[in-house]
Amino acid sequence: MLPLSNILARKVRTAISALAIGVGVALFLVLVGLTSILREIADRATNVDAHIMVMPSGGPALLLGGGLPADKIEARLRAIPGVSAAIPVLCWSLNMAGRDQNAFGIRPEDWRFFAAPDRIVEGRPLAGGMEMLVDTRLAAAGNLKLGDAVERLGRTFTIVGIAREGVAGRVFVPIDALNECLQNDTRRATFFYVKATGPEAVEPVRKAVEDLRLKAFTLDEYYSRLANLMGDMHLVIGAVVVVAGFVCFLVILLTVYTMVVERTREIGILKGIGASRLQIFGLVMAEAGLILAGGILVGFAMTVGSRAIILHFQPLWTIEIPAIRFVYAALLATGGTLLGALHPAIKAASQDPVESLRYE
Amino acid sequence: METILETRGLTKVYRADGVATPALRGMDLAIGKGDFVSIMGPSGCGKSTLLYLMGLLDTPTEGTVIVAGTDTRGLSDGGRTRLRRAHIGFVFQRFNLLPTLSAEDNVALVLRLRGLPVGSAPREMLAAVGLEEKRRRRPNQLSVGEQQRVAIARALVTRPTLLLADEPTGNLDSEASGRVMELILRFHRDLGQTVVLITHNEQVAARAGRLVRMRDGKLV
């Protein structure tokens, strides 16, 4: 009753405090959610029915262009005992839906390694020629439909299929068509996916590939390499957690401290009419708790709104915010709030009632 | 007569910046159950200090206060709070109602702080002081006389053994002052309420059964 009436009596300050806590909560949820972009890329890149990625020796982790002679390398890879399939991929950047996308040039018959048949939600897999297959995210973001003509690299591609998102690339085109567009005389590949005959063959195959002076990673290793790129992101996440918690701490500290100083006389009255130190402490903490509850709700609403706005302008970004992270955000705000309210609450509880009653 | 409150050698010295200012100098006073005692004296003679010490809101530098047979010397803050809750009701000069609560909630708060059931007691108490119709109003929507009546209702809703009133009519005009004194006298008469009242007003003091005068921190 009293905590609620007190914070309602100071509506503007309560609203500003709740808003500031909400900003801390939303900052945490949205920024941490944004770091899921890299993980989503890593998930997609390794979502292939293969075991090993083969790249030119000395190449970077993320590749573009035709560094490998596709047929020659394929023949060498297939000659390695334990290799079940060698799948050439030519990656090239195409501007789609306002952003550069890594288009995967693949042989149409290799589609089965990238997705099960039911992954195609509209149309069909690539057959050859100037065809294009996109995933549902890109189709939605670029308003692309089956049969649409897409002018890229001086050629016109026709969209023949739309796959449910999660496949390795957002754009697939036939590798021969892409090589033709890039004016490669022979079939070139950026990298290969290699499928081993079984898990026990993966390590021997990898070693054999390295003997060919090529770089080979298992898909797990490749995922880890991409994950290492996320290492800095973890620092960012850590910094965001600290900042968000500190925002809550500071806001509540200042708000509750001001409340306690303003209400010095009221605290004296409360003691005069029988309130114990613990009750005064509890009242102050309850007021902080009510502001916190409001702040958390505001933060959740801001998060949902911010995510919708970001995805409206950047539809291909991934902002994953699992339900458990809302719980973490609430706990983070609660921790900051408890710490922030503690000092003022103790100060209020230990105030001398006589001095409080004489306070003007 | 049973003694409900007693002070023995009660001394209070305030210290600020190394300067000691005695407010009470070894005061001995006994108040019997059902007494109505007025304490008079010039400003700064220690009346309010005495009241705060008797109400266990402050601790003496020397001496002790005995409330309902309990010597409060060495009692913890929690122990003093429990004793205050059990026996003492306060009426302050400046009413000291909580501004964000209605009159009824101000009265109910005392019961809530003690963990007592609220029920209709606040409303009945406000009816007893003639403010039932205005029970939902906040303090700033009441006249000063009405605020003091709410403060009296708040002090008495738990039926305390002892009512301590610090110049309850000090901020009131003569009409409001008269109504407040009538109320206090009525509760004293009808409920056998022990009352200790600090006042500057000779007319108010004259209505008490016993008058105590103070000067320079001592009884005269």
Interface residues (C-beta under 8 A of the other chain):
Chain A: M1 L2 S5 N6 L8 A9 R265 E266 G268 I269 L270 K271 G272 I273 G274 A275 S276 R277 Q279 D352 P353 V354 L357
Chain B: Y52 G55 L57 D58 D77 G78 T81 R84 R85 F90 F92 N96 L97 L98 P99 T100 L101 D105 A108 L109 V110 R112 L113 R114 R154 A155 T158
